[in-house]
Amino acid sequence: MKATRKEDLIQAFYDAKTIPALTKANDEWLAFYNAASEEDKEHMGNAMVKYSEWLLAKSKESREEFKQLLAEIEAMKLAESQH
């Protein structure tokens, strides 16, 4: 099944790996949203809420991974200092 323009615009946020890609996704999403019907605006708004929730979850996951890495580094430093 072919993705719709709305789905492509939303997916671009998830696929963005750089600031320029995220900026482009945002600019295209905003242009579409500003010209959209009320139904499409609601759909796009709901999709943005889901994306924001996904992004927050990813951020929390990354933060936990970073904390774990720091703990491992500290444990290695402690082990080295005891030798």
N, C-alpha and C positions, 0 to 999 in steps of 0.2 A: 504494500500500500504506500502510495506516495505521500510524503509529509506535506502538510499545508504550510503556507508562508508563516502563519502564527507559530506553528511547531518549530519551524526552522529558526525563527527569531528567538524563541525561548531556548532551544538547544544551543544556540550560539553562546549563551551565558555559561552553560555547563562545560562547553568545549574550550572556552577562552583560557589560555595559559599565560598570557602576557597582558600588561596594562593596555597596549594599543588594541589588542583583540577584544578586551573587555570594553574599552571605550567605543569601539566600532559596534559591538553588540548593543551597547546602551543607546548609541545614537540611532541605530536602525530600529530598535524596539520603540524608542520614544517617537520617532517619525511615524511609525505604523500606528502607535497608540493614539497620537494626536488626531489622526485622520479616521480612526476606527469607529464602527457603530458602537452603541452602548453595550450590546451583547459581546462584541469582541473586546471592548475595554474591560468588561467584567472578567472575561476569560484571561486576558493578558495580566490583569491585576492579580488574579488568583494564582496564576503561574509564577508571577514575581514573588508572591508570598512564599510559595513552595520552594522557589530557588533560594530565597533568603534563609529559610529554615535549613535547607541542605547546606548552604554555605556556613552557617553557624555550627552545624554538626561537624563539618569538615574541619573547621577552625578548632573546635574543641578536641577533635581526634588528633590533629597535628600538635596541639599544645600538650596533650598527654604523652604523645610519642617523644616530644622534645624533653619533657620532664624525665621520662624514663631514660633517655640518652644521657642527660646530665647526671642522673643517679648512677648509671653505669660508669661514667667517667670518674665520678667521685670515688666509687668503690675501687676502681683500678688504681687511682692515686693513693688511696689508703693502703691497698695491698702492696704497692711499690714502696711506700714509705716504711713499711714494717719489715722489709727485707734488708 
